[in-house]
Amino acid sequence: MSMQEARLWHTKRMKLFTNASLPTGSSAFKRVNILFDEKIIKISTDEIITEDEPEIIDLKGKILLPGAIDIHSHIISQDDSLKEDLKKATKSAIIGGWTCLSELSYHTSSPIFSIADLKKRISQLTSNIYCDMALWGHVDVTDYPYYAESAQELWSQGASGICIMQPSPNDNIEALSFDEIMDLFMDIYESDTCFAFQGYDLDSSPEFSFEAQLEAIKKLLRRMQENPIHIPRVSSYPVIEFINSISKRSDISFALNISDLMHLLAPEDFPPLWETDLAENYDLFYELLRTNKIYILSNSTGIISEYSEIFSGTPAQMMEYSYLWLLSELWKKRKIPLATCLKMTSENPAKRLGIYPQKGRIDAGSDADFVVYNPEINTAITSPAGRTLELSGSFESVWLRGKKQDPDSAPEGTYLTRTKSPKRRHNKSSWI
């Protein structure tokens, strides 16, 4: 066997985790063995016997977590820096255990309006991303009357969904009025196309405010035709409370930015990146967090917007520790159930993106995306305020589709197409 053949055999060889501690729905763990290649083949509390000899990796009781999934980022802006921006941000993601991002790109100079745009963007991801990546599309309302047809084609080709903004922070993407949004919903009434809405009601306020955001969401709901709606960034308790109050009647979900949570729980270490009112409603918000009423936690990685804070992102470097910070701060320190933390960072975003159960769980048939968590060794990080913090536990290794990741190696991420409808009302295993 040649050296090249040996490397190929070692890469494709089945692997067997032994003595892995797997989280359960309760606070307990179960000790299991896991056989996998690119996908998980078998999980058992008993010894796993195979015909071919797998590579055996003894985890010695360390905790095996699913790779984290971020439902929306906007890494891409200018085409001339696209490849380097992707490499830099996704390297931070894989270091921090985020094995999948869904790129929304509402600051991009080349929006995804058509299948041709989608194919071009997919080709740009090749060899430039360290984690897997899904893609949201946009609406070119100037392409009247064909913009609804183009949006439907993107959905049919596996895009995560369609982003609509009011107002738009990007001259390359024209904002849709609420009447145009209604027309779009009615044109694709028979479809289950998922939409992401980010913005506020200009009739209520010329500048962003929580009240204007809430009014925009209410206007949106009056026009929806049972389509799934996701609000990528919510940082106000009354808005969260309103969405939760109607989520069983309307297929709407939301994400809370991790940076907002960091500032709320550790304000001296994490200065505010934008305004929130969560501190004013601390006890009420904490109860939502404790009782699994926060649907998704997102990094919202991207550039700082000059247009409005609602369209601004957080630095990509924060992904290197945000997943571990959540486990340290919520699970270990504040006793939020681990199962709740994993729902917010892995299972729920996978369901909303239509990529569950391929992603978002540790079970036979799912992608072998793992984070090996060592509870015995703490991790030192430097906060944005320049303070040294110690987080409980450490990430010993990150695995993407069955391969242990090395950020110093070439990027091995791939484009991830949506495979299922995200509609929760037909999903008995949904978060509600």
Contacts in CASP RR format, 6 or more apart in sequence:
PFRMAT RR
TARGET T0000
AUTHOR 0000-0000-0000
METHOD contacts of the structure
MODEL  1
MSMQEARLWHTKRMKLFTNASLPTGSSAFKRVNILFDEKIIKISTDEIIT
EDEPEIIDLKGKILLPGAIDIHSHIISQDDSLKEDLKKATKSAIIGGWTC
LSELSYHTSSPIFSIADLKKRISQLTSNIYCDMALWGHVDVTDYPYYAES
AQELWSQGASGICIMQPSPNDNIEALSFDEIMDLFMDIYESDTCFAFQGY
DLDSSPEFSFEAQLEAIKKLLRRMQENPIHIPRVSSYPVIEFINSISKRS
DISFALNISDLMHLLAPEDFPPLWETDLAENYDLFYELLRTNKIYILSNS
TGIISEYSEIFSGTPAQMMEYSYLWLLSELWKKRKIPLATCLKMTSENPA
KRLGIYPQKGRIDAGSDADFVVYNPEINTAITSPAGRTLELSGSFESVWL
RGKKQDPDSAPEGTYLTRTKSPKRRHNKSSWI
1 9 0 8 1.000
10 55 0 8 1.000
11 403 0 8 1.000
12 37 0 8 1.000
13 37 0 8 1.000
13 52 0 8 1.000
13 54 0 8 1.000
13 55 0 8 1.000
14 35 0 8 1.000
14 36 0 8 1.000
14 37 0 8 1.000
14 41 0 8 1.000
14 50 0 8 1.000
14 52 0 8 1.000
14 54 0 8 1.000
14 55 0 8 1.000
15 35 0 8 1.000
15 36 0 8 1.000
15 37 0 8 1.000
15 54 0 8 1.000
15 55 0 8 1.000
15 56 0 8 1.000
15 57 0 8 1.000
15 402 0 8 1.000
16 33 0 8 1.000
16 34 0 8 1.000
16 35 0 8 1.000
16 36 0 8 1.000
16 48 0 8 1.000
16 50 0 8 1.000
16 54 0 8 1.000
16 55 0 8 1.000
16 56 0 8 1.000
16 57 0 8 1.000
17 33 0 8 1.000
17 34 0 8 1.000
17 36 0 8 1.000
17 57 0 8 1.000
17 59 0 8 1.000
17 64 0 8 1.000
17 370 0 8 1.000
18 33 0 8 1.000
18 56 0 8 1.000
18 57 0 8 1.000
18 58 0 8 1.000
18 59 0 8 1.000
19 31 0 8 1.000
19 33 0 8 1.000
19 58 0 8 1.000
19 59 0 8 1.000
19 60 0 8 1.000
19 61 0 8 1.000
20 31 0 8 1.000
20 32 0 8 1.000
20 33 0 8 1.000
20 34 0 8 1.000
20 59 0 8 1.000
20 61 0 8 1.000
20 62 0 8 1.000
20 63 0 8 1.000
20 64 0 8 1.000
21 29 0 8 1.000
21 30 0 8 1.000
21 31 0 8 1.000
21 32 0 8 1.000
21 59 0 8 1.000
21 61 0 8 1.000
21 62 0 8 1.000
21 63 0 8 1.000
21 64 0 8 1.000
22 29 0 8 1.000
22 30 0 8 1.000
22 31 0 8 1.000
22 32 0 8 1.000
22 34 0 8 1.000
22 43 0 8 1.000
22 63 0 8 1.000
22 64 0 8 1.000
22 362 0 8 1.000
23 29 0 8 1.000
23 63 0 8 1.000
23 65 0 8 1.000
23 338 0 8 1.000
23 339 0 8 1.000
23 342 0 8 1.000
24 30 0 8 1.000
24 339 0 8 1.000
25 337 0 8 1.000
25 339 0 8 1.000
26 339 0 8 1.000
27 337 0 8 1.000
27 338 0 8 1.000
29 63 0 8 1.000
30 45 0 8 1.000
31 45 0 8 1.000
31 61 0 8 1.000
32 43 0 8 1.000
32 44 0 8 1.000
32 45 0 8 1.000
33 43 0 8 1.000
33 44 0 8 1.000
33 45 0 8 1.000
33 46 0 8 1.000
33 47 0 8 1.000
33 48 0 8 1.000
34 40 0 8 1.000
34 42 0 8 1.000
34 43 0 8 1.000
34 64 0 8 1.000
34 362 0 8 1.000
35 41 0 8 1.000
35 42 0 8 1.000
35 43 0 8 1.000
35 48 0 8 1.000
35 50 0 8 1.000
35 54 0 8 1.000
36 368 0 8 1.000
36 402 0 8 1.000
37 368 0 8 1.000
37 402 0 8 1.000
38 367 0 8 1.000
38 368 0 8 1.000
38 401 0 8 1.000
38 402 0 8 1.000
38 403 0 8 1.000
39 365 0 8 1.000
39 366 0 8 1.000
39 367 0 8 1.000
39 368 0 8 1.000
39 401 0 8 1.000
39 402 0 8 1.000
40 362 0 8 1.000
40 363 0 8 1.000
40 364 0 8 1.000
40 365 0 8 1.000
40 366 0 8 1.000
40 367 0 8 1.000
40 368 0 8 1.000
41 364 0 8 1.000
41 365 0 8 1.000
42 48 0 8 1.000
42 364 0 8 1.000
43 362 0 8 1.000
43 363 0 8 1.000
43 364 0 8 1.000
59 372 0 8 1.000
62 372 0 8 1.000
62 373 0 8 1.000
62 374 0 8 1.000
62 375 0 8 1.000
62 396 0 8 1.000
63 372 0 8 1.000
63 373 0 8 1.000
63 374 0 8 1.000
63 375 0 8 1.000
64 362 0 8 1.000
64 370 0 8 1.000
64 371 0 8 1.000
64 372 0 8 1.000
64 373 0 8 1.000
65 342 0 8 1.000
65 346 0 8 1.000
65 362 0 8 1.000
65 370 0 8 1.000
65 371 0 8 1.000
65 372 0 8 1.000
65 373 0 8 1.000
66 342 0 8 1.000
66 346 0 8 1.000
66 347 0 8 1.000
66 359 0 8 1.000
66 360 0 8 1.000
66 361 0 8 1.000
66 362 0 8 1.000
66 369 0 8 1.000
66 370 0 8 1.000
66 371 0 8 1.000
67 97 0 8 1.000
67 98 0 8 1.000
67 99 0 8 1.000
67 100 0 8 1.000
67 346 0 8 1.000
67 359 0 8 1.000
67 360 0 8 1.000
67 369 0 8 1.000
67 370 0 8 1.000
67 371 0 8 1.000
67 398 0 8 1.000
68 96 0 8 1.000
68 97 0 8 1.000
68 98 0 8 1.000
68 99 0 8 1.000
68 100 0 8 1.000
68 323 0 8 1.000
68 345 0 8 1.000
68 346 0 8 1.000
68 371 0 8 1.000
69 98 0 8 1.000
69 99 0 8 1.000
69 100 0 8 1.000
69 101 0 8 1.000
69 102 0 8 1.000
69 345 0 8 1.000
69 346 0 8 1.000
69 349 0 8 1.000
69 350 0 8 1.000
69 353 0 8 1.000
69 355 0 8 1.000
69 359 0 8 1.000
69 360 0 8 1.000
70 93 0 8 1.000
70 98 0 8 1.000
70 100 0 8 1.000
70 101 0 8 1.000
70 102 0 8 1.000
70 298 0 8 1.000
70 299 0 8 1.000
70 301 0 8 1.000
70 319 0 8 1.000
70 349 0 8 1.000
71 102 0 8 1.000
71 230 0 8 1.000
71 232 0 8 1.000
71 255 0 8 1.000
71 296 0 8 1.000
71 298 0 8 1.000
71 349 0 8 1.000
71 352 0 8 1.000
71 353 0 8 1.000
72 102 0 8 1.000
72 103 0 8 1.000
72 104 0 8 1.000
72 136 0 8 1.000
72 196 0 8 1.000
72 232 0 8 1.000
72 255 0 8 1.000
72 298 0 8 1.000
72 300 0 8 1.000
73 89 0 8 1.000
73 101 0 8 1.000
73 102 0 8 1.000
73 103 0 8 1.000
73 104 0 8 1.000
73 299 0 8 1.000
73 300 0 8 1.000
73 301 0 8 1.000
73 302 0 8 1.000
74 103 0 8 1.000
74 104 0 8 1.000
74 105 0 8 1.000
74 106 0 8 1.000
74 107 0 8 1.000
74 108 0 8 1.000
74 300 0 8 1.000
74 301 0 8 1.000
74 302 0 8 1.000
74 303 0 8 1.000
74 313 0 8 1.000
75 85 0 8 1.000
75 86 0 8 1.000
75 89 0 8 1.000
75 90 0 8 1.000
75 101 0 8 1.000
75 103 0 8 1.000
75 105 0 8 1.000
75 301 0 8 1.000
75 302 0 8 1.000
75 316 0 8 1.000
76 82 0 8 1.000
76 85 0 8 1.000
76 86 0 8 1.000
76 103 0 8 1.000
76 105 0 8 1.000
76 107 0 8 1.000
76 108 0 8 1.000
77 85 0 8 1.000
77 105 0 8 1.000
77 107 0 8 1.000
77 108 0 8 1.000
77 109 0 8 1.000
77 303 0 8 1.000
78 109 0 8 1.000
79 109 0 8 1.000
79 110 0 8 1.000
82 124 0 8 1.000
82 128 0 8 1.000
83 124 0 8 1.000
83 128 0 8 1.000
86 124 0 8 1.000
86 125 0 8 1.000
86 128 0 8 1.000
86 129 0 8 1.000
87 128 0 8 1.000
87 129 0 8 1.000
87 130 0 8 1.000
87 411 0 8 1.000
88 316 0 8 1.000
89 101 0 8 1.000
89 301 0 8 1.000
89 302 0 8 1.000
89 316 0 8 1.000
89 319 0 8 1.000
90 101 0 8 1.000
90 128 0 8 1.000
90 129 0 8 1.000
90 130 0 8 1.000
90 131 0 8 1.000
90 133 0 8 1.000
90 411 0 8 1.000
90 413 0 8 1.000
91 130 0 8 1.000
91 407 0 8 1.000
91 411 0 8 1.000
92 316 0 8 1.000
92 317 0 8 1.000
92 318 0 8 1.000
92 319 0 8 1.000
92 320 0 8 1.000
93 99 0 8 1.000
93 101 0 8 1.000
93 130 0 8 1.000
93 131 0 8 1.000
93 301 0 8 1.000
93 316 0 8 1.000
93 319 0 8 1.000
94 130 0 8 1.000
94 131 0 8 1.000
94 398 0 8 1.000
94 400 0 8 1.000
94 405 0 8 1.000
94 407 0 8 1.000
95 319 0 8 1.000
95 320 0 8 1.000
95 398 0 8 1.000
95 407 0 8 1.000
96 319 0 8 1.000
96 320 0 8 1.000
96 321 0 8 1.000
96 322 0 8 1.000
96 323 0 8 1.000
96 324 0 8 1.000
96 395 0 8 1.000
96 398 0 8 1.000
97 323 0 8 1.000
97 371 0 8 1.000
97 395 0 8 1.000
97 398 0 8 1.000
98 131 0 8 1.000
98 299 0 8 1.000
98 319 0 8 1.000
98 322 0 8 1.000
98 323 0 8 1.000
99 131 0 8 1.000
99 132 0 8 1.000
99 359 0 8 1.000
99 369 0 8 1.000
99 371 0 8 1.000
99 398 0 8 1.000
99 400 0 8 1.000
100 131 0 8 1.000
100 132 0 8 1.000
100 133 0 8 1.000
100 134 0 8 1.000
100 350 0 8 1.000
100 355 0 8 1.000
100 359 0 8 1.000
100 369 0 8 1.000
100 416 0 8 1.000
101 131 0 8 1.000
101 132 0 8 1.000
101 133 0 8 1.000
101 134 0 8 1.000
101 301 0 8 1.000
102 133 0 8 1.000
102 134 0 8 1.000
102 135 0 8 1.000
102 136 0 8 1.000
102 160 0 8 1.000
102 349 0 8 1.000
102 353 0 8 1.000
103 133 0 8 1.000
103 134 0 8 1.000
103 135 0 8 1.000
103 136 0 8 1.000
104 136 0 8 1.000
104 137 0 8 1.000
104 163 0 8 1.000
104 196 0 8 1.000
104 232 0 8 1.000
105 111 0 8 1.000
105 112 0 8 1.000
105 135 0 8 1.000
105 136 0 8 1.000
106 138 0 8 1.000
106 163 0 8 1.000
106 165 0 8 1.000
106 168 0 8 1.000
106 169 0 8 1.000
106 170 0 8 1.000
106 173 0 8 1.000
106 198 0 8 1.000
106 311 0 8 1.000
107 169 0 8 1.000
107 170 0 8 1.000
107 302 0 8 1.000
107 303 0 8 1.000
107 305 0 8 1.000
107 311 0 8 1.000
108 170 0 8 1.000
108 172 0 8 1.000
109 172 0 8 1.000
110 117 0 8 1.000
110 120 0 8 1.000
110 121 0 8 1.000
110 172 0 8 1.000
111 117 0 8 1.000
111 137 0 8 1.000
111 138 0 8 1.000
111 140 0 8 1.000
111 170 0 8 1.000
111 172 0 8 1.000
111 173 0 8 1.000
112 118 0 8 1.000
112 121 0 8 1.000
112 135 0 8 1.000
112 136 0 8 1.000
112 137 0 8 1.000
112 138 0 8 1.000
112 154 0 8 1.000
112 159 0 8 1.000
113 137 0 8 1.000
113 138 0 8 1.000
113 139 0 8 1.000
113 140 0 8 1.000
113 143 0 8 1.000
113 150 0 8 1.000
114 140 0 8 1.000
114 150 0 8 1.000
114 153 0 8 1.000
114 154 0 8 1.000
115 153 0 8 1.000
115 154 0 8 1.000
115 157 0 8 1.000
118 135 0 8 1.000
118 137 0 8 1.000
118 154 0 8 1.000
118 157 0 8 1.000
118 159 0 8 1.000
121 135 0 8 1.000
122 135 0 8 1.000
122 415 0 8 1.000
125 133 0 8 1.000
125 413 0 8 1.000
125 414 0 8 1.000
125 415 0 8 1.000
126 414 0 8 1.000
126 415 0 8 1.000
127 410 0 8 1.000
127 411 0 8 1.000
128 411 0 8 1.000
129 411 0 8 1.000
129 413 0 8 1.000
129 414 0 8 1.000
130 405 0 8 1.000
130 407 0 8 1.000
130 411 0 8 1.000
130 412 0 8 1.000
130 413 0 8 1.000
131 400 0 8 1.000
131 413 0 8 1.000
132 359 0 8 1.000
132 369 0 8 1.000
132 400 0 8 1.000
132 401 0 8 1.000
132 413 0 8 1.000
132 414 0 8 1.000
132 415 0 8 1.000
132 416 0 8 1.000
133 413 0 8 1.000
133 414 0 8 1.000
133 415 0 8 1.000
133 416 0 8 1.000
134 159 0 8 1.000
134 160 0 8 1.000
134 353 0 8 1.000
134 355 0 8 1.000
134 415 0 8 1.000
134 416 0 8 1.000
134 417 0 8 1.000
134 418 0 8 1.000
135 159 0 8 1.000
135 160 0 8 1.000
135 415 0 8 1.000
136 159 0 8 1.000
136 160 0 8 1.000
136 161 0 8 1.000
136 162 0 8 1.000
136 163 0 8 1.000
136 196 0 8 1.000
137 151 0 8 1.000
137 154 0 8 1.000
137 159 0 8 1.000
137 160 0 8 1.000
137 161 0 8 1.000
137 162 0 8 1.000
137 163 0 8 1.000
138 162 0 8 1.000
138 163 0 8 1.000
138 173 0 8 1.000
139 147 0 8 1.000
139 150 0 8 1.000
139 151 0 8 1.000
139 162 0 8 1.000
139 163 0 8 1.000
139 164 0 8 1.000
139 173 0 8 1.000
139 176 0 8 1.000
139 184 0 8 1.000
140 147 0 8 1.000
140 150 0 8 1.000
140 173 0 8 1.000
140 174 0 8 1.000
141 147 0 8 1.000
141 174 0 8 1.000
141 175 0 8 1.000
141 176 0 8 1.000
141 180 0 8 1.000
142 174 0 8 1.000
143 150 0 8 1.000
147 184 0 8 1.000
148 183 0 8 1.000
148 184 0 8 1.000
148 187 0 8 1.000
148 188 0 8 1.000
149 187 0 8 1.000
151 162 0 8 1.000
151 184 0 8 1.000
151 188 0 8 1.000
151 193 0 8 1.000
152 188 0 8 1.000
152 191 0 8 1.000
152 193 0 8 1.000
154 161 0 8 1.000
154 162 0 8 1.000
155 161 0 8 1.000
155 162 0 8 1.000
155 191 0 8 1.000
155 193 0 8 1.000
155 194 0 8 1.000
157 417 0 8 1.000
158 417 0 8 1.000
158 418 0 8 1.000
158 419 0 8 1.000
159 418 0 8 1.000
160 194 0 8 1.000
160 353 0 8 1.000
160 354 0 8 1.000
160 418 0 8 1.000
161 193 0 8 1.000
161 194 0 8 1.000
161 195 0 8 1.000
161 196 0 8 1.000
161 418 0 8 1.000
162 193 0 8 1.000
162 194 0 8 1.000
162 195 0 8 1.000
162 196 0 8 1.000
163 195 0 8 1.000
163 196 0 8 1.000
163 197 0 8 1.000
163 198 0 8 1.000
164 176 0 8 1.000
164 181 0 8 1.000
164 184 0 8 1.000
164 195 0 8 1.000
164 196 0 8 1.000
164 197 0 8 1.000
165 173 0 8 1.000
165 175 0 8 1.000
165 176 0 8 1.000
165 197 0 8 1.000
165 198 0 8 1.000
165 199 0 8 1.000
165 311 0 8 1.000
166 175 0 8 1.000
166 176 0 8 1.000
166 177 0 8 1.000
166 178 0 8 1.000
166 181 0 8 1.000
166 197 0 8 1.000
166 199 0 8 1.000
166 200 0 8 1.000
166 201 0 8 1.000
166 202 0 8 1.000
166 216 0 8 1.000
167 175 0 8 1.000
167 199 0 8 1.000
167 200 0 8 1.000
167 202 0 8 1.000
167 307 0 8 1.000
167 308 0 8 1.000
168 174 0 8 1.000
168 175 0 8 1.000
169 305 0 8 1.000
169 307 0 8 1.000
169 308 0 8 1.000
169 311 0 8 1.000
176 184 0 8 1.000
178 219 0 8 1.000
178 220 0 8 1.000
178 223 0 8 1.000
181 220 0 8 1.000
181 223 0 8 1.000
182 223 0 8 1.000
185 223 0 8 1.000
185 224 0 8 1.000
185 225 0 8 1.000
185 227 0 8 1.000
186 225 0 8 1.000
188 225 0 8 1.000
188 227 0 8 1.000
189 225 0 8 1.000
191 227 0 8 1.000
192 227 0 8 1.000
192 228 0 8 1.000
192 421 0 8 1.000
192 422 0 8 1.000
192 423 0 8 1.000
193 227 0 8 1.000
193 228 0 8 1.000
194 227 0 8 1.000
194 228 0 8 1.000
194 229 0 8 1.000
194 230 0 8 1.000
194 352 0 8 1.000
194 354 0 8 1.000
194 422 0 8 1.000
195 227 0 8 1.000
195 228 0 8 1.000
195 229 0 8 1.000
195 230 0 8 1.000
196 229 0 8 1.000
196 230 0 8 1.000
196 231 0 8 1.000
196 232 0 8 1.000
197 216 0 8 1.000
197 217 0 8 1.000
197 220 0 8 1.000
197 229 0 8 1.000
197 230 0 8 1.000
197 231 0 8 1.000
198 231 0 8 1.000
198 232 0 8 1.000
198 233 0 8 1.000
198 310 0 8 1.000
198 311 0 8 1.000
199 208 0 8 1.000
199 213 0 8 1.000
199 216 0 8 1.000
199 308 0 8 1.000
199 310 0 8 1.000
199 311 0 8 1.000
200 208 0 8 1.000
200 209 0 8 1.000
200 212 0 8 1.000
200 213 0 8 1.000
200 215 0 8 1.000
200 216 0 8 1.000
200 308 0 8 1.000
200 310 0 8 1.000
201 212 0 8 1.000
201 213 0 8 1.000
201 215 0 8 1.000
201 216 0 8 1.000
201 219 0 8 1.000
202 212 0 8 1.000
203 215 0 8 1.000
204 211 0 8 1.000
204 212 0 8 1.000
204 215 0 8 1.000
204 216 0 8 1.000
205 211 0 8 1.000
205 212 0 8 1.000
207 308 0 8 1.000
208 308 0 8 1.000
208 309 0 8 1.000
208 310 0 8 1.000
210 235 0 8 1.000
210 236 0 8 1.000
210 238 0 8 1.000
210 239 0 8 1.000
210 277 0 8 1.000
213 234 0 8 1.000
213 236 0 8 1.000
213 239 0 8 1.000
213 310 0 8 1.000
214 236 0 8 1.000
214 238 0 8 1.000
214 239 0 8 1.000
214 242 0 8 1.000
217 231 0 8 1.000
217 239 0 8 1.000
217 242 0 8 1.000
217 243 0 8 1.000
217 252 0 8 1.000
218 242 0 8 1.000
220 229 0 8 1.000
221 229 0 8 1.000
221 246 0 8 1.000
221 250 0 8 1.000
221 252 0 8 1.000
224 250 0 8 1.000
226 251 0 8 1.000
227 251 0 8 1.000
228 251 0 8 1.000
228 252 0 8 1.000
228 253 0 8 1.000
228 352 0 8 1.000
228 422 0 8 1.000
228 423 0 8 1.000
228 424 0 8 1.000
229 250 0 8 1.000
229 251 0 8 1.000
229 252 0 8 1.000
229 253 0 8 1.000
230 252 0 8 1.000
230 253 0 8 1.000
230 254 0 8 1.000
230 255 0 8 1.000
230 352 0 8 1.000
231 239 0 8 1.000
231 243 0 8 1.000
231 252 0 8 1.000
231 253 0 8 1.000
231 254 0 8 1.000
231 255 0 8 1.000
232 254 0 8 1.000
232 255 0 8 1.000
232 298 0 8 1.000
232 300 0 8 1.000
233 255 0 8 1.000
233 257 0 8 1.000
233 298 0 8 1.000
233 300 0 8 1.000
233 310 0 8 1.000
234 240 0 8 1.000
234 243 0 8 1.000
234 254 0 8 1.000
234 255 0 8 1.000
234 256 0 8 1.000
235 256 0 8 1.000
235 257 0 8 1.000
235 260 0 8 1.000
235 274 0 8 1.000
235 275 0 8 1.000
235 276 0 8 1.000
235 277 0 8 1.000
235 278 0 8 1.000
236 276 0 8 1.000
236 277 0 8 1.000
236 278 0 8 1.000
237 277 0 8 1.000
237 278 0 8 1.000
237 280 0 8 1.000
237 281 0 8 1.000
237 284 0 8 1.000
237 285 0 8 1.000
238 277 0 8 1.000
239 254 0 8 1.000
240 254 0 8 1.000
240 256 0 8 1.000
240 285 0 8 1.000
240 288 0 8 1.000
240 293 0 8 1.000
240 294 0 8 1.000
241 284 0 8 1.000
241 288 0 8 1.000
243 252 0 8 1.000
243 253 0 8 1.000
243 254 0 8 1.000
244 288 0 8 1.000
244 293 0 8 1.000
246 252 0 8 1.000
247 253 0 8 1.000
247 432 0 8 1.000
248 432 0 8 1.000
251 423 0 8 1.000
251 424 0 8 1.000
251 425 0 8 1.000
253 295 0 8 1.000
253 296 0 8 1.000
253 348 0 8 1.000
253 352 0 8 1.000
253 424 0 8 1.000
254 295 0 8 1.000
254 296 0 8 1.000
255 295 0 8 1.000
255 296 0 8 1.000
255 297 0 8 1.000
255 298 0 8 1.000
255 300 0 8 1.000
255 349 0 8 1.000
256 294 0 8 1.000
256 296 0 8 1.000
256 297 0 8 1.000
256 298 0 8 1.000
257 297 0 8 1.000
257 298 0 8 1.000
257 299 0 8 1.000
257 300 0 8 1.000
257 314 0 8 1.000
258 297 0 8 1.000
258 298 0 8 1.000
258 299 0 8 1.000
258 300 0 8 1.000
258 314 0 8 1.000
258 318 0 8 1.000
258 322 0 8 1.000
258 325 0 8 1.000
258 326 0 8 1.000
259 270 0 8 1.000
259 273 0 8 1.000
259 299 0 8 1.000
259 300 0 8 1.000
259 314 0 8 1.000
259 318 0 8 1.000
260 272 0 8 1.000
260 273 0 8 1.000
260 274 0 8 1.000
260 276 0 8 1.000
260 278 0 8 1.000
261 278 0 8 1.000
261 297 0 8 1.000
261 326 0 8 1.000
262 269 0 8 1.000
262 270 0 8 1.000
262 322 0 8 1.000
262 325 0 8 1.000
262 329 0 8 1.000
263 270 0 8 1.000
263 271 0 8 1.000
263 272 0 8 1.000
263 273 0 8 1.000
263 276 0 8 1.000
264 276 0 8 1.000
264 278 0 8 1.000
264 279 0 8 1.000
264 282 0 8 1.000
264 285 0 8 1.000
265 329 0 8 1.000
265 334 0 8 1.000
266 329 0 8 1.000
266 383 0 8 1.000
266 389 0 8 1.000
267 279 0 8 1.000
268 385 0 8 1.000
268 387 0 8 1.000
269 383 0 8 1.000
269 384 0 8 1.000
269 385 0 8 1.000
269 387 0 8 1.000
269 389 0 8 1.000
270 383 0 8 1.000
270 384 0 8 1.000
270 385 0 8 1.000
271 384 0 8 1.000
271 385 0 8 1.000
273 309 0 8 1.000
273 312 0 8 1.000
273 313 0 8 1.000
273 314 0 8 1.000
274 309 0 8 1.000
274 310 0 8 1.000
274 312 0 8 1.000
275 309 0 8 1.000
278 285 0 8 1.000
287 293 0 8 1.000
288 294 0 8 1.000
289 330 0 8 1.000
289 336 0 8 1.000
289 340 0 8 1.000
290 336 0 8 1.000
290 340 0 8 1.000
292 337 0 8 1.000
292 340 0 8 1.000
292 343 0 8 1.000
292 431 0 8 1.000
294 344 0 8 1.000
295 344 0 8 1.000
295 348 0 8 1.000
295 352 0 8 1.000
295 431 0 8 1.000
296 344 0 8 1.000
296 345 0 8 1.000
296 348 0 8 1.000
296 349 0 8 1.000
296 352 0 8 1.000
297 326 0 8 1.000
297 344 0 8 1.000
297 345 0 8 1.000
298 349 0 8 1.000
299 314 0 8 1.000
299 318 0 8 1.000
299 319 0 8 1.000
299 322 0 8 1.000
300 313 0 8 1.000
300 314 0 8 1.000
301 313 0 8 1.000
301 314 0 8 1.000
301 315 0 8 1.000
301 316 0 8 1.000
301 318 0 8 1.000
301 319 0 8 1.000
302 312 0 8 1.000
302 313 0 8 1.000
302 314 0 8 1.000
302 315 0 8 1.000
302 316 0 8 1.000
303 312 0 8 1.000
303 313 0 8 1.000
304 312 0 8 1.000
304 313 0 8 1.000
305 311 0 8 1.000
305 312 0 8 1.000
305 313 0 8 1.000
315 384 0 8 1.000
318 384 0 8 1.000
320 381 0 8 1.000
321 379 0 8 1.000
321 381 0 8 1.000
321 391 0 8 1.000
323 345 0 8 1.000
323 371 0 8 1.000
323 395 0 8 1.000
324 379 0 8 1.000
324 391 0 8 1.000
324 393 0 8 1.000
324 394 0 8 1.000
324 395 0 8 1.000
325 381 0 8 1.000
325 391 0 8 1.000
326 341 0 8 1.000
326 344 0 8 1.000
326 345 0 8 1.000
327 338 0 8 1.000
327 341 0 8 1.000
327 373 0 8 1.000
327 391 0 8 1.000
327 392 0 8 1.000
327 393 0 8 1.000
328 391 0 8 1.000
328 392 0 8 1.000
328 393 0 8 1.000
329 391 0 8 1.000
330 336 0 8 1.000
330 340 0 8 1.000
330 341 0 8 1.000
331 337 0 8 1.000
331 338 0 8 1.000
331 341 0 8 1.000
332 392 0 8 1.000
332 393 0 8 1.000
333 392 0 8 1.000
343 431 0 8 1.000
346 359 0 8 1.000
346 360 0 8 1.000
346 361 0 8 1.000
347 356 0 8 1.000
347 360 0 8 1.000
347 361 0 8 1.000
347 431 0 8 1.000
348 431 0 8 1.000
349 360 0 8 1.000
350 356 0 8 1.000
350 357 0 8 1.000
350 358 0 8 1.000
350 359 0 8 1.000
350 360 0 8 1.000
350 361 0 8 1.000
351 422 0 8 1.000
351 424 0 8 1.000
351 427 0 8 1.000
351 430 0 8 1.000
351 431 0 8 1.000
352 422 0 8 1.000
353 359 0 8 1.000
353 418 0 8 1.000
353 422 0 8 1.000
354 418 0 8 1.000
354 419 0 8 1.000
354 420 0 8 1.000
354 421 0 8 1.000
354 422 0 8 1.000
355 416 0 8 1.000
355 418 0 8 1.000
355 419 0 8 1.000
355 420 0 8 1.000
356 420 0 8 1.000
357 363 0 8 1.000
357 365 0 8 1.000
357 366 0 8 1.000
358 366 0 8 1.000
358 367 0 8 1.000
358 419 0 8 1.000
359 366 0 8 1.000
359 367 0 8 1.000
359 369 0 8 1.000
359 416 0 8 1.000
360 366 0 8 1.000
360 369 0 8 1.000
362 370 0 8 1.000
367 401 0 8 1.000
367 402 0 8 1.000
368 399 0 8 1.000
368 401 0 8 1.000
368 402 0 8 1.000
369 399 0 8 1.000
369 400 0 8 1.000
369 401 0 8 1.000
369 402 0 8 1.000
370 397 0 8 1.000
370 398 0 8 1.000
370 399 0 8 1.000
370 402 0 8 1.000
371 395 0 8 1.000
371 397 0 8 1.000
371 398 0 8 1.000
371 399 0 8 1.000
372 395 0 8 1.000
372 396 0 8 1.000
372 397 0 8 1.000
372 398 0 8 1.000
372 399 0 8 1.000
373 393 0 8 1.000
373 394 0 8 1.000
373 395 0 8 1.000
373 396 0 8 1.000
374 393 0 8 1.000
374 394 0 8 1.000
374 395 0 8 1.000
374 396 0 8 1.000
375 392 0 8 1.000
375 393 0 8 1.000
376 393 0 8 1.000
377 393 0 8 1.000
377 394 0 8 1.000
378 390 0 8 1.000
378 391 0 8 1.000
378 392 0 8 1.000
378 393 0 8 1.000
378 394 0 8 1.000
379 390 0 8 1.000
379 391 0 8 1.000
379 393 0 8 1.000
379 394 0 8 1.000
379 395 0 8 1.000
380 388 0 8 1.000
380 389 0 8 1.000
380 390 0 8 1.000
380 391 0 8 1.000
381 388 0 8 1.000
381 389 0 8 1.000
381 391 0 8 1.000
382 388 0 8 1.000
382 389 0 8 1.000
383 389 0 8 1.000
397 404 0 8 1.000
397 405 0 8 1.000
398 404 0 8 1.000
398 405 0 8 1.000
399 405 0 8 1.000
400 412 0 8 1.000
400 413 0 8 1.000
401 414 0 8 1.000
403 412 0 8 1.000
405 412 0 8 1.000
424 430 0 8 1.000
424 431 0 8 1.000
424 432 0 8 1.000
END
